[in-house]
Amino acid sequence: MVVLLAIWALVSYVFGILLVEPLNNIEILDFPLGFWFAQQGSIYTFVVLILVYCLRMDRLDDEFGVSERDEEGNRR
């Protein structure tokens, strides 16, 4: 959880706000990288973080026997 929060803070605060000017010197497909991080990169990163969180919580549920699956492995 701490690692996911650290990645979130890095992408949203550091890349999107603090380092936006230096990142704007790098262009990808004619868009400044700082602008891309502030507008779309952070959203893509957040979606991946949510996916990782859901998969990790599902594994923890299985590990501690509180999952929402039946004996055959199907969701209830």
Residue pairs with C-beta under 8 A, 6 or more apart in sequence:
1 53
4 49
4 52
4 53
7 45
7 49
8 45
8 46
8 49
11 37
11 41
11 42
11 45
11 46
12 42
12 46
15 23
15 34
15 37
15 38
15 41
15 42
16 34
16 37
16 38
16 41
16 42
17 38
19 34
20 34
20 35
20 37
20 38
21 34
22 34
23 32
23 33
23 34
23 37
24 32
24 33
24 34
24 35
25 32
25 33
26 32
26 33
27 33
28 36
58 67
61 67
61 68
62 69
68 75
68 76
69 75
69 76
70 76
